[in-house]
Amino acid sequence: MSKQSAPLKLAVVGHTNVGKTSLLRTLTRDIDFGAISHKPSTTQHVEGARLSVDGEALIELYDTPGFEDAVALYEYIEQLPKTDERLDGPELVQRFLNSSEARQRFEQEAKVLRQLLQSDAGFYVIDAREPVLAKYRDELAILAMCGKPLLPVLNFGNTAEQRESAWREVLARLGLHAVVRFDTVAPPEDGEQRLYENLSLVLDSQRPRLQRLIEHNQAQVLLRRKAGYRLIAELLIDVGACRRSVHPNQLQEAIQDLHRDVRQREQQCVEALLKLYAFRKDDAQASALPLEEGRWGDDLFNPATMKQLGIKVGSGMAAGAATGAGIDLITGGLSLGMATVVGAAVGGLAQTFRNYGERLKGKFRGERELTVSDSTLRLLAIRQQHLLNALELRGHAAQARIQMETPLAQQWREGELAQPLQTARAYQAWSSLNGHKPQQDSARMQAVEALQASLSQQHAHSASA
């Protein structure tokens, strides 16, 4: 395929309010493309968008108004005055477009047909919940007159009301055997791939172009997922490494401060994930973990929230007094000699000993150390993995907030924490929650990368289970 070849032009056509704009939003990953409404005739004009790879436009997609009165239009075209020559389909359509009715009564339909005539092919979007009525048969008959390949796209097929089998039967009788199921609200994981593969069946000459787009989209999925798990790993290391020395008289105030800071840090991760997947800040909601007014609704430190996800909450001071923020009593009872041994085991560096030395000084001043409990870290990991999984399965036409029902990451509910998080506990300088920028050394980077890899591996196991 020539680098300078013109992009493939595709018209998105169909009855009014079947999800044509929704399909464009999902394929372009643009939640602001066009206008979506339950009211008919939302799209009044033709609007275009491009799909590009490495700066080259491969496909131009054109959103068109919906057909409103195909029955009357079909009758009108059939009643046009006959000519001495037998006209083919495109010529009949052109005669209609030259008539006064194309500028008045059938103005919307005329816009659709003009765009289809100027395109290489069309996606015919169908609301699979609708019965196969005469108006849809006439729509297909009129569109077929344009002489362009059509690929029917069955939208809203994930509902109990869908009539997919009836639609497939009728489409087959009309000679349309290449049909793709693509729900624009919750598209299947391989939905775009199947869409373009089916399109290549009716446009065989465009197969290399479409294959290139498929491979690009698959690569983007992996890159987004990797970047998403990197954001989650950064969050967990940041929170896991947080440690604050607190005098007992200021303990309750310090706990509240830590709660607030961890909530804010999680919110940063939520917003970063939504941005990464090109959604709005208020697009997420889970049955147990709602995001309300741009913020997570359920309290991150509420033991009841943890129990809903099967996370065991420890007993004693860490769970009781701190309610989710673990309190490490000074240095865990280490003597000066034992702290030296631990420091040597961690790395034998003077910097490590100084770190423990500061902690021991706090012990003699009567201070306590405040950290985030393992239970809270587990909850953070599960919440963010829930969100990332939901974003991957969400179409950009979806209007309702994200629902996260599928339990994930069983590994985070029990057993020991991931090793990178255990390591982070010993490196206070790795956290941004300790009043300074996190120390971005190679050890921290390795911990983040190891945790990111672990999260990705768990995703792969969940997907294959």
N, C-alpha and C positions, 0 to 999 in steps of 0.2 A: 504494500500500500504506500502510495506516495505521501511524503510528508506534507506536500502542498495541496493534497486532494481536499475538495470541499467537504464540510461536515455532513453527515447523514441527517436529513430533515425528517422529523417524526411529528405528526399531528396527533394530539390526544383528543379524541372525540367521544361522543356518547350523549345519552339523554341528560337533561338537566338534573343536577344534584345526585350524581352517581359516584362522585369522588375523583373527577378528573384533576382538579387542582390538588387534591390530596396525593394523588400519584406523583405529580410533579414535585411536590414538597419532599416526599420521601426519596425520590430518585436524585434530587439535587441536594438533599440534606439541608434544606432551607425552610425553616419554620415560618418565615415571613413572606414566602412566595405567594402571590395572588391573595385571594380572600376566600375563606371557608365559612359556610353558613348552612343551616338546615333549611333556609328559605330558598325557593327555586330562583333560577336566573341570577345567581350571585356573580358569575363571570359574564361580563357584557362585551368583552373585546378579546382579541387574540393577544396573548402575552407569551414571550419566549424566554428560554433559558438554555445555557450551554453546559455540556459535560466535556471537560478537557482532561488530557493526560500530558504531563510535562509541557504545558503551555500550548498544546495543539488541541483545537476544538474537534472532538470526534463526533458528537451528536448535538443537534439543535432540537429541543423539544418545544412544541407550541401548544399552549393551553387554549382551548376554544370554548365559546359559549355552548350551552347545552341545547340539544334538540327539544323543541316544545310542542310542535304540532306536525309530526312526521306524516300522519295519516292524510291530513289536508294537503301537505306539500306533495306527497306521492301522487295524489289524485290530480293536483294541478299540473305536475310534469307530464302525466299521461294524457292530459287534455290539451296540451300545447298543440297549435296547428301543425298538421303534418307537412312534410316537405317532399319534393320529388325524390330526394335521396334518402336512403335508410341511414339513420344516424346511430352511431354507437353510444355507449354510456357516457363517456366524457363530453361528447358533442351535445347530448341531451342536457347534461348538467350546465354546460356553457350557455345553452339557449335560455335555460331558466335564469342564470346569473345576469343575462343581458336584459331580462324583462323588468318591468316596473315593480312587480311583486317582490323581487329580490331586494328592492330598496325600501319596501314598505312592510307588507304583511309578514314576509318570511326573511326579514333582515338578519335575524340571529342565525338561522339555518344557512343563509347565504355566506356568512362569515366562515362558518365551519367548512363548507364545501370549497370555497376559494382556497383556504389554507390546505386542505387535503390535496387538492389538485396541484398545489405548489410543493408538496412534500413527497418524499420517497415512499413513505408508508404511514400507517396510522395505528395507534393503540385504541381499540374500541373498548371503553371502560363500561363494565356492567355491574349494577348492584345485584349481587347474587341472591339477595333476599326478596327481590321482586319477582312476581310471576311473569311468564313469557307472554306478554300482551301483544296485540296487533300493532301497536305503535312502535314497538321495538323491532318487529319483523320489517315494517316499512322503513325504519331508520337504516337497517342493514341493507335493504334493497337499494335505497338512495345512495348510501355510501359506496356500495359495490359498483354503482354507475361511474364512479370516479376512476375506476380502473387501477386503483392502488392497493398493494397488499395490506390486509388488515390482520392484526393480532388481537383477538378478544382477551380482555383482562378481567377476571372474575374478582371483584372487590367485595369486602364484607362477607367473606366466606367462613369466618370463624364464629358464626352465630348459629343458634339452633334453628333460626328461620330461613337459613340459606336453601336455595333451590338449585344447587350446582348441577345435579344430574339432569334436570329438565333443560337447563341452559345448554349443557354440552350436547344433548340430543338434538336440539333445534339448530345449534351452530353446525353440527356435523351434517345435517340435512341441507344446509346452505353452502356446504363445501369448506367450512372453516374448521379444520381438524387440529390445527396448532393453537391450543388454548392454554393460558397460564393462569394459575390461581395465585393472586397477590393481594393480600389484605393490607391496605395502606395504613391501618391503625397499628396492627401487630404483624408485620410481614415475617414470613419464615426466614430462618437464618440464611438459607441459600436462595431467597426469593429473587434478588436482583440477578443472580447468576442464571436462574431458570428463565427469567423474563428475557434476557438477552440471548440465551441459547435458543429459545423458541422463536425469537425474532429472526435469528439467523436461518431458521427453517424456511421462512417466507422471503428472506433476502439473502440468498446464499452468497452473492457477490460481496456482501458486507461482513462475511464471517470473520476475516482477519481483524477488521476494525472492532467488531463486537467482542472478540476474544481478548483483544488488548484491553478493552474497558473492563471485562470480567476480571482479568488478572490484576489490573490496577485496583479495583474495588476490593478484591480479596487481600491484597497487600495492605490496603488502608485499614481494613478490619483488624489485622494483626498488629499494625502499628498503634492504632487507637487503644487496643486492649493492653498492649505492653505499656503504653504511656499511662493508662488508667491504673494498672497495678503498681507502677512507679509512684504515682500520687498516693496510693494507699500505703505503700511501704514507707514513704517519707513521713506520712502522718503517724504511723505506728512507732517508728524509730524516734520521732520527735517527742511523742507523748511518753514512750517507754523510758527515755533517758532523762525525763524531767525529775528533778530532786530538789527539794527546798528545805533549808534548815529553819526551824520555827521554834520560838520560845513557847512553852506550854500556855502562858497567859494569852497568847495570840493565836492559839491553835484553831479555834472555830472560824475566825476571820480568814486565816490562811487557807483553810479547807474551802471556804466559799470562793476565795480568789482563784484557787486551783480549778475548782469546778467551772468557773466562768471561762478561764483561759483555755481549758481543754475543749469546752463546748465551742468556743470561737475557732479553735484550730480545726475541729471536725467540720465546722461550717465552711471554712476555707476549702477543705478537701471536697465537700459536697458541691460547692459552686464551681470548683475547678473541673470536676468530673462532668457536670452538666454542660459547661462550656466546651470541653473536649469533644463531647458528642453532639454539640450544636443544639442544645436545648436551653430553655429559659430557666431562670433561677427558681421559679415556682412550679416547675413541671413535675416534681417528685412527690409521691405520697405512698406510704405503705400502710397496710391494715394495722400493724402494730407500731410502726415507726413513721408517723405522718410528718410531712414537711409543711408547716403552716406559716403563711405570710413570709415565705422566704427562709424559714428556719426550721430545724428539726423540732417536732412538737414534743414527743415523749422525752422525759428527762433521761439523759445519758447515764446518770448516777442513781437511777431508781432501781432497787433490787427487783421490783416486780417486772420491770422491762426486761431485765436479764433473764428472769425465770421464764418469760414468755418464749424466749429463744433457746431455752434449755441450758443456760449457763449457770453453773453452780456458784452461789455466792458464799464466800468463806464466813466463818464465825469469828467472834472476838472483836478486838478493837478496830481492825481494818475495816470490817464490814459494818460494825455498829456505830462507832463514833464518827467514822469518816463517810459512811454511806456510799461506798464505791471508791473513795480515794484511800488507798492503803497507807497506813502509817507504819513506817519502819522505825522501831524504837532505837534512836541514835544510830548505831552501826550494827544493829542486830546482835549486840552483846559481845562484840569482838574486843579482845584486849589489844593493847598496843603491839605486843609481839605477834599476835595472830593477824592483825591488820597488815603488818609488814610482810608476813608470809603470803597473804592473799595478794598484796601488791606485787610481790615477786612472781607469783603464779600468773597474774594477768599479763605481765610483760617485763617485769624487773626494771622498769624505767623510773627515773627520779620524778618525772611528772606524775606517774601513777601513785607513788608514795606521797607526794605532796597533796594529791587529791584525797587520799585516805587521812593524811595528817590534818587537813582542814575539817574533815568529818569528826575526827577524834577531838579536835579543839572544841567543836560544837558540843560534844558529849560533856566535856568538863564545864562548859557554860550552862549545862542543863537543857540544851536544845534537843528537839526531836526532828527527825527527817520525814518529810511528807512526800510521798510518791503516788503514782496512779496504780491502782490494784490490777492484778492479773485479770480479774473478772471484767473490769472496765476495758482493758485492752482487747479482750476477747470480743466484747460487744462492739467496740469500734471496728474491729476487723470484719465481723459478720455484717454490720450495717452497711459498710462501704462496699462489700462484695455483693450484697443484695442490690444496692443501687447500680453498680456497674453492670450486673447481669441484666437488670431491667432495662437499662439504657440500650444495651445491645439488641434487645428484642422489641424496641419501640419504634414505630414509624413516626416521621416528622409531621404527619397529618393528625396525630392523636390530639384530642382536646382535653380528655380527662387526665387527671394526674396519674403518675406511674403507680401501679399496684404491684407490690412485691410479696407474692404468696409463697414462692418456691423456697423451701429451706436449703441453704447452701452451707458449705464449709463446716462439715461435721467435725473436722480436725480441730477447729477453734473452740469447740464446746467442752472438750475434755483433754486430759493428758497435759504434758508440759508445753509451755509456750515455745514458739519457734526459736531456735538457737540465736538468730540475730537479735531478737528482742531481749533475750537473756543477757547477751553481751552488752546491749545498749544500757541496761540497768547500771553498769559499772562506769559509764562515760557520760557524766553530767554535762560536759561541754558540747555534746552532740545535740542538745535540745534547744529550741528557740524559746521554750517556756520558762527558762531560768534567767530571764532579764538580759540576754545578750544574743547576738547572732550565733547560730550553731557552728561549731567547728567542722569545716568541710575537709577533713583529712581523708587519706586513702582508706583507713580502717572503717570510718563511717560510710564511705561510698561502697565499700565491699559489703557491709552489713545491709545497706539498702538494696543493693543488687541481689544479694542472696535471698532476702525476704521477697523481693519482687519475683524472682524465679520460683520460689516456693508457692506463692500465690497463683502464678500462672500454671504451675504444674497441677495444683489442686483444681483449677478451672478445667483443665484438660481431662482429669479423672472424673469430674462431675459430669462433663459433657458426654463422656463415653459410657457412663454408668447406665 
